[in-house]
């Protein structure tokens, strides 16, 4: 079973790389310095995760625990919503850039835990956004709780993802 899964992932990785190679070559044609290709994604995503992500998480828990009351609560909610949306957007764009960076560096896709933690984080952030956009199922407290914990788990995964990314970057 393990050998079959490995063969399937290798085949899928090869196919994805083949599909993405023309786009990666187009970007490579810009003549970006190797250091930008290699470390640009981690630097930009580090800023997004550590600055935007930690602020969005802090604001979310401030709302959740009731530390933000009255007019300040409305402002905090509005800022949390905007910041989380922009963070998710930038992470989605960064995910694409990270995958293209791997293709540009001829590193196999799907073989890295960094790839899988990024994919999981995108999925969790998307799920969390959907819960929020549903207005928490019409204001259901259990969905607000779910939203808080999914967001927290996504942030932990993004921290693990960052550590795996540094390890990957140093190995390529």
NUKE-822519 format. One record per residue (C-alpha): residue number from 1; residue in one letter; chain; x negated, y negated, z negated. Coordinates in nm, 2 decimals, always signed. Example, Ala and Ser with C-alpha at 12.3 -4.5 7.8 and 13.67 -1.06 7.14 Angstrom:
BEGIN
nr, rest, kette, east, north, up
1, A, A, -1.23, +0.45, -0.78
2, S, A, -1.37, +0.11, -0.71
END
This chain:
BEGIN
nr, rest, kette, east, north, up
1, X, A, +0.00, +0.00, +0.00
2, X, A, -0.28, -0.24, -0.09
3, X, A, -0.47, -0.18, +0.23
4, X, A, -0.15, -0.23, +0.43
5, X, A, -0.07, -0.56, +0.26
6, X, A, -0.43, -0.68, +0.31
7, X, A, -0.41, -0.59, +0.68
8, X, A, -0.07, -0.77, +0.71
9, X, A, -0.21, -1.08, +0.55
10, X, A, -0.52, -1.08, +0.76
11, X, A, -0.31, -1.04, +1.08
12, X, A, -0.08, -1.32, +0.97
13, X, A, -0.38, -1.54, +0.87
14, X, A, -0.53, -1.49, +1.22
15, X, A, -0.20, -1.57, +1.39
16, X, A, -0.15, -1.89, +1.18
17, X, A, -0.51, -2.00, +1.24
18, X, A, -0.45, -1.95, +1.62
19, X, A, -0.14, -2.17, +1.60
20, X, A, -0.31, -2.44, +1.40
21, X, A, -0.65, -2.44, +1.57
22, X, A, -0.55, -2.68, +1.85
23, X, A, -0.42, -2.93, +1.60
24, X, A, -0.73, -2.88, +1.38
25, X, A, -0.95, -2.93, +1.69
26, X, A, -0.77, -3.25, +1.77
27, X, A, -0.84, -3.39, +1.42
28, X, A, -1.20, -3.26, +1.45
29, X, A, -1.23, -3.47, +1.76
30, X, A, -1.20, -3.79, +1.55
31, X, A, -1.56, -3.72, +1.44
32, X, A, -1.49, -3.73, +1.06
33, X, A, -1.79, -3.67, +0.85
34, X, A, -1.82, -3.32, +0.71
35, X, A, -1.79, -3.45, +0.35
36, X, A, -1.44, -3.60, +0.44
37, X, A, -1.33, -3.27, +0.60
38, X, A, -1.46, -3.07, +0.30
39, X, A, -1.37, -3.30, +0.01
40, X, A, -1.11, -3.54, +0.14
41, X, A, -0.82, -3.31, +0.05
42, X, A, -0.93, -3.24, -0.31
43, X, A, -1.00, -3.61, -0.38
44, X, A, -0.67, -3.74, -0.25
45, X, A, -0.47, -3.45, -0.40
46, X, A, -0.65, -3.50, -0.73
47, X, A, -0.53, -3.86, -0.74
48, X, A, -0.17, -3.75, -0.65
49, X, A, -0.16, -3.47, -0.91
50, X, A, -0.34, -3.63, -1.20
51, X, A, -0.21, -3.99, -1.16
52, X, A, +0.14, -3.96, -1.00
53, X, A, +0.21, -3.61, -1.14
54, X, A, +0.11, -3.68, -1.50
55, X, A, +0.30, -4.00, -1.50
56, X, A, +0.62, -3.84, -1.35
57, X, A, +0.60, -3.56, -1.60
58, X, A, +0.55, -3.80, -1.89
59, X, A, +0.84, -4.01, -1.78
60, X, A, +1.06, -3.70, -1.73
61, X, A, +0.99, -3.57, -2.08
62, X, A, +1.04, -3.92, -2.22
63, X, A, +1.39, -3.92, -2.07
64, X, A, +1.44, -3.55, -2.18
65, X, A, +1.36, -3.62, -2.54
66, X, A, +1.56, -3.94, -2.56
67, X, A, +1.25, -4.16, -2.63
68, X, A, +1.37, -4.40, -2.36
69, X, A, +1.70, -4.55, -2.46
70, X, A, +1.92, -4.83, -2.33
71, X, A, +1.81, -5.04, -2.04
72, X, A, +1.46, -4.89, -2.06
73, X, A, +1.61, -4.55, -2.00
74, X, A, +1.77, -4.66, -1.67
75, X, A, +1.43, -4.81, -1.56
76, X, A, +1.24, -4.49, -1.66
77, X, A, +1.49, -4.27, -1.48
78, X, A, +1.47, -4.48, -1.17
79, X, A, +1.09, -4.48, -1.18
80, X, A, +1.07, -4.10, -1.25
81, X, A, +1.29, -4.03, -0.96
82, X, A, +1.09, -4.24, -0.72
83, X, A, +0.76, -4.13, -0.84
84, X, A, +0.85, -3.76, -0.83
85, X, A, +0.98, -3.80, -0.48
86, X, A, +0.67, -3.97, -0.35
87, X, A, +0.45, -3.73, -0.54
88, X, A, +0.63, -3.43, -0.38
89, X, A, +0.60, -3.60, -0.03
90, X, A, +0.23, -3.66, -0.07
91, X, A, +0.17, -3.31, -0.20
92, X, A, +0.36, -3.17, +0.10
93, X, A, +0.14, -3.38, +0.34
94, X, A, -0.17, -3.29, +0.14
95, X, A, -0.08, -2.92, +0.17
96, X, A, -0.07, -2.96, +0.55
97, X, A, -0.40, -3.14, +0.54
98, X, A, -0.56, -2.88, +0.31
99, X, A, -0.45, -2.60, +0.55
100, X, A, -0.59, -2.79, +0.85
101, X, A, -0.91, -2.85, +0.66
102, X, A, -0.95, -2.48, +0.60
103, X, A, -0.89, -2.41, +0.97
104, X, A, -1.15, -2.68, +1.07
105, X, A, -1.40, -2.51, +0.83
106, X, A, -1.32, -2.17, +0.98
107, X, A, -1.21, -2.04, +0.64
108, X, A, -0.95, -1.77, +0.65
109, X, A, -0.60, -1.87, +0.55
110, X, A, -0.39, -1.67, +0.30
111, X, A, -0.70, -1.51, +0.13
112, X, A, -0.75, -1.78, -0.13
113, X, A, -0.56, -1.80, -0.46
114, X, A, -0.58, -2.18, -0.40
115, X, A, -0.35, -2.14, -0.09
116, X, A, -0.10, -1.93, -0.29
117, X, A, -0.09, -2.17, -0.59
118, X, A, -0.03, -2.46, -0.35
119, X, A, +0.25, -2.27, -0.18
120, X, A, +0.41, -2.18, -0.51
121, X, A, +0.38, -2.55, -0.63
122, X, A, +0.55, -2.67, -0.31
123, X, A, +0.83, -2.42, -0.36
124, X, A, +0.88, -2.52, -0.72
125, X, A, +0.88, -2.89, -0.64
126, X, A, +1.13, -2.84, -0.36
127, X, A, +1.35, -2.64, -0.59
128, X, A, +1.33, -2.91, -0.86
129, X, A, +1.41, -3.18, -0.60
130, X, A, +1.71, -2.98, -0.49
131, X, A, +1.84, -2.95, -0.85
132, X, A, +1.79, -3.32, -0.90
133, X, A, +1.96, -3.41, -0.57
134, X, A, +2.26, -3.19, -0.67
135, X, A, +2.30, -3.44, -0.96
136, X, A, +2.21, -3.14, -1.18
137, X, A, +2.52, -2.96, -1.06
138, X, A, +2.75, -3.24, -1.17
139, X, A, +2.56, -3.32, -1.49
140, X, A, +2.52, -2.97, -1.63
141, X, A, +2.29, -2.98, -1.93
142, X, A, +2.14, -2.64, -1.85
143, X, A, +2.03, -2.76, -1.51
144, X, A, +1.87, -3.07, -1.66
145, X, A, +1.68, -2.83, -1.89
146, X, A, +1.59, -2.60, -1.60
147, X, A, +1.47, -2.91, -1.41
148, X, A, +1.24, -3.02, -1.70
149, X, A, +1.08, -2.68, -1.73
150, X, A, +1.04, -2.61, -1.36
151, X, A, +0.87, -2.95, -1.33
152, X, A, +0.64, -2.86, -1.62
153, X, A, +0.56, -2.52, -1.47
154, X, A, +0.49, -2.69, -1.14
155, X, A, +0.24, -2.93, -1.31
156, X, A, +0.06, -2.64, -1.48
157, X, A, +0.04, -2.46, -1.15
158, X, A, -0.10, -2.77, -0.99
159, X, A, -0.37, -2.80, -1.26
160, X, A, -0.46, -2.43, -1.20
161, X, A, -0.45, -2.51, -0.82
162, X, A, -0.69, -2.80, -0.87
163, X, A, -0.94, -2.57, -1.06
164, X, A, -0.91, -2.31, -0.79
165, X, A, -0.96, -2.58, -0.53
166, X, A, -1.28, -2.69, -0.68
167, X, A, -1.40, -2.33, -0.70
168, X, A, -1.31, -2.29, -0.33
169, X, A, -1.47, -2.61, -0.22
170, X, A, -1.79, -2.51, -0.39
171, X, A, -1.79, -2.17, -0.22
172, X, A, -1.74, -2.29, +0.14
END
